[in-house]
Structure formats: C-alpha cells, structure tokens
C-alpha cells in the first residue's frame, strides 16, 4: 500500500533534539510542544531506537501515546544496523521499540542510516528488507522505508534491488545541494525521478541555517522582514515537488511556534526568494577552498600512503560545513585504508609533482590539527 501524501503533514516533529534539563528530557515542555503541534492539525512524529540514548521512544510514549487516541497521530521509528550482532537481535530490538513507545504498530518504520559500507551490508546480511515486509504483513508496520546517508550510486542500487521500499528519508537543505559528501541534490533527483515520496531531515542543518552574519540576514529580511531566517530553509525544502514531510528536531517551544507559523499557511518560495537563497548559498560557500583537482599524482610516491586528495576533500567540506560529522567519518575510512594526515614526514615528494603547486606539507599539518586530535 503506497503512502497517501495528502494525509502527511508538511511539518514533522523530529524527536532527536528534545529539550533537556541536566541531561533529563523536559517532559512538561515536550508535552506542551506536542499539544501545540497537534492543535495546529499536524500529527507526524519521528523517533529512533538510539535517540536521546534510547529515551526518545519512551518520551513519545509519555508525551504522545498516553495522552492522545492512537488513530489521531502517526509515529515512525528506526532499526539501527549497528545494534544488530545476530539474527535474533532484529526481532528483539523491534519488540523493545513497541514496548518503549507503548504502541502495537508503527505507522512508518525505517532501516536507519543506509550508507556505503557496514550498515547496508548488515541489513542485507540479516535480510531486514524481507523482515520489514513480514512485519507489514503482520500489521505491526504500516509503511516500510529507510533513511539514507550514502552515495547516489548506492541509492540507485538499493532502489533497484528493493522496489518494495515505499519512501526514503534524506538530508536535504539549500546549503547541502552541492556538498560533495552529502550530495543531496543528486539524491533528491533520483528519488523524484522515480516518484518515491521523500521525507526530509536536517532542513535547517541542525540549526546552522537559522542565523547568519548581519549582512547575509539583511538580504533575507529585505524581502521578508517578518519571517525568521529558519523559515527560509523550511520553505525552500517545502517548495520542492515530491517532498512529503519535512522533519524539524525542535528543542523548545519557540522553535515549535515559529515552525508552525511557517507551515500553517504554507507559501512556496517565490522566484525572487529562490534567487536570494542562491545568493546566500554563494556567500556561505565562498569560504576559501584548497585548489586540489584530485589528479592523485601526489599519491603514487607517498611513502606513508596518504590519500592526499581525500584529506583535502575532507578539509574543504569542513571549511564550509564545520559541524559535518559525515566528513570526519569519511576521513576515518580514508585513514583506515592508508596513512593519516599526521603521518606525513615532510619528504616533499608530493609537492614536487603537484600540478597546482600546492603547499601540501603545510596543508597536511592543518588537516592533522583538525582531523587527528
């Protein structure tokens, strides 16, 4: 059964960044946020087995499930590949999730964070795609899909192999359109071409797109003086065809109220506003980049087997996206297959063959400071 996009609220309540007091979820504030959200006519809640150290699903039970009729809301959670060590773990985790959330079924269920490497391999090893269909047949899952953090190439492979997947959740925002690690524009294009409903995560990039320097904000305020900076990010994603629901991990009541205001009478970006977004994106991405063309001439003779272009790719991404944990994960994979930036012995072989005449030794020292602490 395919998902009826018309039944899904445009704004989803992500339960990953709930308000806390001294490390404990603020139950009373969460209840008020749930109430405000539900009163606004919205009803989609997204949690996961690992959010808030396993406490997010419980928070959903206490603030939502115990306080509202089951047919008045939709709740989604996710199966974490990294917690699966043997076949029996899949059912064990799922039953634990039902108990934590206090429900008999999940409206949407996702294989969590499919990406190139171990996560996808784990889901295939334990036949989790077929398992999800079985749970759907049992009525314990209404719709099955996955969240995705991998390459466009792998996404095509997964979709070709598993056409039974009903939706895909991806990171998408105006800043990540050309991010060489996330590649969100390519992911969006693949899904939209195939008419696969898209759930968007990180539309405000963990809050990064909620505030800028005064000169950048002025460009937005000149066009929309009464709208928040965060609303631009949400409206950008909401303007894209095929986007079913946009998740926002709201951490306080003010964020909830601002987001509800954005979606209550949703207005897609105008042509003028799209131009402003493109200009703001250019401003943010104007941070200087290392001019490496990835010719790899430097790699062949490196005695420490450092994949120098991949190190520079990581640094370039982090200069633009300082909090991007995926870039650091990418680097860890690179370093596990060869040398780390800090392994450089300064022999100069690389600088002697670099067509761009880059000061590679100094740049690797910078990379080591950032990546090898």
N, C-alpha and C positions, 0 to 999 in steps of 0.2 A: 504494500500500500504506500503510495507516494505521499509526501507531506503536502498539505494544502497551505501554500504560502499565505493565503488570506487569513488563516487562523493564527499566524505567528505575529506577536507584537514586534514592531521595528526595533524597540529597545529591549534588550535582555539584561537581567540583573545577574552580573557575574559575582560569585561568592568567593573570590580568591583574595580580595583585599578588604575584608570586613573590618570595621573599627574595633580596636582593642584598648584595654586598659591594663597596663603592666603585663602584657603578653596573654591576657584573657579576653576572648571575644566579648564585646559590649552587647549583651543580649537585649537590653532595653532599647538601645539605639537601633539595633538591627530590626527589632520588631516595628519600630516607628518607620524605618525605611521601607520595610515590606508593606506596611499599611499604606504609605504614600504611593508606592508603586502600584499596588493593587487598586487603590481608589482611582488612579489615573487610567484604569482599564487595561493595564499591562500585566502579564502573568507568566513570563518565562524565566526560570531560574536555572543557572548553570553552576554546578559544583564539580568536585572531583575527589577521588579517594585520598589524594595527598595534600589537598589544600588545607592551610592552617594546621599542618601536622596531623591531619586526619579528623580535625574538629569541624570542618566546614559542612560536611554532610549532617552532622549532629545539629549544628546551628540551623540548618534548613528544617530539620525536624521540629526543633523547638519554636522557631520564629514563624514558620510557614505551615508545615504539615499538621501540627497540633491545633492550629488556630484557624484554618480555612478548610472548606469542603474539598475533597480530593479532586473533584471534577472542575474546580474553579481555577486550577493552575497547572502548568507543565513544568516538570523538573527533569534535568539532564545531569548525568554524571559519567565518569570515565574509568576505563580499565587501564591500570598502569603496567606497562610491559616490564619495567624494572623490578616489580614486586613478584613477578612470576618466575619461580625456580623449578616448578614441576607441574605437570598437567592438572593436578588436584587444586592448585592454587587459584585457578581461574574461577571455579565454582565457589571456592571458599571466600575469595575477595567479593564476588558478586553478592553472596548471601549476607556477608558482613555489611555491604553497602545498603541493601534493603533494610537491614536492621537499624543501621545508623540513621538512615533517612526516615525510617518509620513508614515506609510505603510497601505496597505489594507489587508495584511495577514502576518502571521509569519510562517517561514519555519519549525521551531521546537518550540513546546510550552510545558512547563514543569509545573507540580504541584510542587511547591517549597518546598524542605526540608521535605519530608515524614519521619517521625520518630515515635518511640513508644510514644503514648500519644496524646496530643491535636491536632497536625497538621493533622495526619492521620484521626482522628475522625472527624475533621472539613470537610475534603474532602469527607468523606463518608456521613456525615450529609447532606451536600448540593449537593450530587450526582455529584461531579465535574468530575468524570471519564466519566459518560454519557454525561455531558455537553461538555467535550472536544471532544468527538466523534461527537456531534451535530455541533460544530464549524468546525470540519474537514469536515463534510458533506456539510457545507455552503461554504467551500473553504477558510475560514479565518485562518485555521490551516492546514498545510500540514502533519505534523507528531506530534504525541502526546506521551509524556513520563513523567518521573518525576525525580527529583533529590532526593537523598536519604542520610539520616544521622542516620538511625536506626539500629536495630539489624538484624543479619542474619535470625533469626526466623521470624521476622515481614516481611522481604523481601520475603521470601517464601510464606507467607500468602497473601501478596499483589499481587504477580505474579500469584498465583493460582486463585485468585478472579478476576484479571483483565488481562487476557491474551491479551487483545487488546492493551496494552501498547507496543510501538514499540522500545523503548530504555530506558536505565536508566543511570543516571549520578551519579557517586560515587567518594568519596575521595579515592585516591589511590596513594601511593608512597612507595619507598622501606623501609622507616622508620616505616610506619603505618601497615606493614604486620601483625605484632603481637600485635599492640596496643589494649589493652583489651577494650577500649571504642569504637574505630573506627572499628576494626575487618575487615579491608579492604581485606585481603586475602580470608576470608570466603565469603565476598560479591562478590568478583571477581569470585570465583569458582562457586558460584550459578548461576551467570549470564552467565558465559562462558559455563557451562554445558548445559544451556537452549538455547544457541546460540542467546542470546539477545545482540544487539550492545551496547557497553559501551562507554560512554563519561566520561573522567576522569577530575576531578577538584583537585586542590591542589597538582599537581605533584611535586612541589618544596616546598610544605608545607609552603606557604606564605613567601617564601624566606629563610626558615630555612635550606634548602638543597643547598643553593647557596654558602655558605662559611663555613669552619670549622677551627679548630686549624691547625697550620702548619704541625704537624705530620700526621694528617689524610689526609690533602690535598696532601701531598707528595706521599701517596700511589696511588692516582689517577693520579697525574702529572707524576709519573714514567712510567705509561702505556700510558697516553695520554697527553703529555706535552703541546700541543697547544689547548686543549679543556677546556672550562670553567667547573667549578665544577657543575654549574646548568645543563649543558648539560648531565651530567651523570644521573641525576634524570629524565630528559625528555626521554633520550634514554632507560632507564630502563622500563618506562611505555610503550613507543612505541614499545618495543620488545615483549610485551605480546599479544598473539593471542586474537582476539575479541575486542580489543580496537579500537574504530572508530575514535575518535578525542580526543586530549589532550588540555585542556584549560590552558592557562597561562595568569594570570592577570598582564600584563606588565605595568609598571609605568613610563617608559621612553624609549627613542629611542635606547639607548644602549642595554637594555634588549630585545627589539624587534629585533635588528640586530643580537644579539647573538643567539636568538631562531630561527630566520630564517636560520641562518648558520647551526644550528643543524639539521633542517628538510629539507633543500634544497637538500642535497644528503644524506638522512637518512641512517644510519648504525645501525642495531640492536647491542646490546651488544654481545661481544664475550664471550666464555666460561671463559676466563681469567678475563674479565671485570666483569662478574657476580660474580666471586669469590671475586674480590676487593670490590664490593658493599656489599656482605655478611660480609666481614671483617670490612668495615667501619660501617655498621649497628651494628655489635657487639661492636665496640668501643664506639659508641654513646650510646648504650643501657647498657653499663657497669656501669652506674651510680648506686650506692648502692640502694637497694630496702628494704622496710620493709618486713620481713620474715613471713608475716601473711598467714596462709593456709586457712582462711575463715571457720574454724570449727564452729564458732559462739558460742563457749562456753561462751565467754565474754558477749554475748547479753542478755541471759536469766535473769540474775540477775542485769542488769544495771538499777539503779533507775531513770536515765534520758532517758532511751530508745534510747540510741545512737547506731546506726548500725555501730559498730566499724570497722568490716571488709570492709564495703563500704567506710568509711572515709579513711582507709589505701589504698584501691584500687585507690581512687582519688589522694592521695598524691603520690603514686608510679607512676601513669601516669604523673602527673605534674612534677615530678623529671626528667622524661625522655623527656617530651614534655611541657616545661614551659608555652607556649602560647596557650595550648589547651583549648579553651573556652568550648568545649563539656564536659570536665571533671568537670568544675565548674557548668555547667548546671545539670550534673548528680548528683553532690553533693547537689545542691539546692533541687532536687527531694527527695533525701535521707533525708535531714534535714526537709523537709516538712512533712514527714511521721513519724518522731521521733525527737530525740534530735540533736542539733548541737555539733560540737566538743568542742566549748566553753562552753557548758552546763555541761561538766564534773566537778564533785565536788571532785574528787580525793579520792573516798572511797576505792579504791584498790580491789574491788570485782573482777574486770576483770583480774588483774594481778595474783590473787590467783588461777585462773582456766586456765590460758593461757598455753597450752602445749609447746609453743615456748618460753615461759618465756620472752616475750617482755615487755619493759618498756612503757606500754600502756599510762599511765598518761602523761609522758613526750612527747610521740608521738602525743597525742591528743592536747597538748599545741602547738606543732609545726603546727599541722593541723589548729588549731584555728587562729594562726597568718596568715596563708596563705589564709584560706577559709572564715573566719568570720569577716574580717575587715569591 
